[in-house]
Amino acid sequence: MPEVHVRLRWPDGTARRYYSPSLVLTEHVTEGEDYATAELVARARVALTEASERVRAIYGLPCGRAAASLAAIERDADAHGTAGVVRVEGFDR
């Protein structure tokens, strides 16, 4: 299963990298696009849940790293508030 990392730039300029066990994340956010923080979190939640379920279908267990990435995105979003905009800087494959 191909994995991917997404690079996000938060409203304060902080850049972070998050893991996904599948390329499904690339179907939910677009490189170079800006998203309202709440929208980015919602898209990441859908994508990382789907990615984790793909792992479950193959290996019988959900992906703990996908859950950890989602938790990190949610934590970073909480730290920046919902008023800002998050840029998807790119994907590392």
N, C-alpha and C positions, 0 to 999 in steps of 0.2 A: 504494500500500500504506500503510495507516494506521500511523503510528509511535506509540510511547508511551514515557514515562519513568516509572520506578517510584521512589518515595521510600522508602528503608529507614532505620530507626533501629537502630543497632548497640547491643550491650549496654552500652557505656560512654556512651551518649547521643549519639554522633556520628551526624549525619544525612547521608546521601549520596543522590544521584540517579543512576540508571543508564538507559541507552538500550536500547530494543528496536525493531527495524524493523517489527514487526507487533504486533497486539494479542494474540497467542498467550500472552504472559506473563500476561495477565489471566485466563487459563484455568488457570494453574498455581499462582498465589498470590492470596490474597484481601485486599482492602483492609481494614485494621483488625485483621488477624489477626497472632498471634505464632507464630513458627516457631523450632524449635531451629536453631542455626546450620548444622549439617550438613544438615538437611532443606531449609533455604532454599537452600543451595548446590546440592543435588541437583536441586531443582525449577527453579532458575534455569538450570542446565546443560541440562536437557531442553528448557525453553522457548526459550532463546536459540539452541540448536542447531537446533530446529525453525524458529524465525524466520529464521535464516540460510539454511536450506535452502529456505524459501519465496522468499527473495531469489534464490538460485541458480536456482530453477525459472523465474523471470521474466527475470532479467538474465544468467544464465549463470555468475555468480560468487557465492561466498558473501559474506555481509555482514561486512566487517572491523570495523565499529562494534559489531556484536553480539558478535564474538569479543573485542573490547577491553572491552566491558561485563562479559562473563563473567570475563575475567582480573581486572578490577577487583574484582568481587564476591568471587572466590576469594582475592585478595590481602587484601581487607578482612576476610574471614572468618578467614584465617590470623592476622591481627593481633589478632583478638579471641578466638581459641580456640574450641573446639567446645562449651564448657560453657554459653555464653550463649544468649539468646533475641533474635531479630531481629523487629522489628515492621514490617509493611508499612503505611506511613503513608498511601499513596495513589498514584494514577496521574495523570499529567499528559498530556493528549491534545492 
